[in-house]
Amino acid sequence: MKTGILKTWNLTKGFGWITPNDGSKDAMLYSYAIINGDFKAPKVGDKVSFTPVNGPGGVLNAANATIL
């Protein structure tokens, strides 16, 4: 598991980006990957824990995300 901060969130499209605390590549977060809290409208600046997984096109995705 990694932790990071929600950098952006697009409410209309249901996704955003997490900046990991360890300085690694940003991870894309989809609303369906959030397993607690208000998964439809997390707030920019929220602390998030997540499991990084490789997505299509080399994009890092966040799975099993928890708003802390």
C-alpha positions as CSV (number, residue, x, y, z in Angstrom):
1,M,0.0,0.0,0.0
2,K,1.1,3.6,-0.7
3,T,-0.2,6.8,0.6
4,G,-0.6,10.1,-1.1
5,I,-2.7,13.3,-1.6
6,L,-5.5,13.7,-4.0
7,K,-4.2,16.3,-6.4
8,T,-7.2,16.7,-8.8
9,W,-10.7,15.4,-9.0
10,N,-13.2,15.6,-11.9
11,L,-16.6,15.1,-10.4
12,T,-18.3,14.9,-13.8
13,K,-16.0,12.1,-15.1
14,G,-15.5,10.4,-11.7
15,F,-11.7,10.3,-11.6
16,G,-8.7,12.2,-10.4
17,W,-5.0,12.0,-9.7
18,I,-3.1,11.0,-6.5
19,T,0.5,12.3,-5.8
20,P,2.2,9.6,-3.8
21,N,4.1,10.6,-0.7
22,D,7.2,8.6,-1.8
23,G,7.7,10.8,-4.9
24,S,6.8,8.1,-7.4
25,K,4.7,8.7,-10.5
26,D,1.1,10.0,-10.0
27,A,-1.7,7.4,-9.9
28,M,-5.1,7.7,-11.6
29,L,-8.0,7.2,-9.2
30,Y,-11.4,6.2,-10.4
31,S,-14.4,6.6,-8.1
32,Y,-15.2,2.9,-8.3
33,A,-11.8,2.1,-6.7
34,I,-12.6,4.0,-3.5
35,I,-13.8,1.5,-0.8
36,N,-14.8,4.0,1.9
37,G,-16.0,7.5,2.4
38,D,-17.8,9.6,-0.2
39,F,-16.5,7.8,-3.3
40,K,-18.4,10.1,-5.6
41,A,-16.9,13.4,-4.4
42,P,-13.6,13.1,-2.6
43,K,-11.9,16.5,-2.0
44,V,-8.6,17.7,-3.4
45,G,-6.1,17.5,-0.6
46,D,-7.6,14.4,0.9
47,K,-5.1,11.8,2.2
48,V,-5.5,8.5,0.4
49,S,-4.0,5.0,0.8
50,F,-4.1,2.8,-2.3
51,T,-2.6,-0.2,-4.0
52,P,-0.7,0.8,-7.2
53,V,-1.5,-1.3,-10.3
54,N,-0.4,-0.9,-13.9
55,G,-3.1,0.2,-16.2
56,P,-3.4,0.5,-19.9
57,G,-0.8,2.6,-21.7
58,G,1.6,2.6,-18.8
59,V,-0.7,4.7,-16.6
60,L,-0.4,3.8,-12.9
61,N,-3.9,3.2,-11.4
62,A,-4.9,3.3,-7.8
63,A,-6.9,0.2,-6.5
64,N,-8.5,-0.5,-3.2
65,A,-8.3,3.2,-2.3
66,T,-9.2,4.5,1.2
67,I,-9.8,8.1,2.0
68,L,-7.9,8.6,5.3
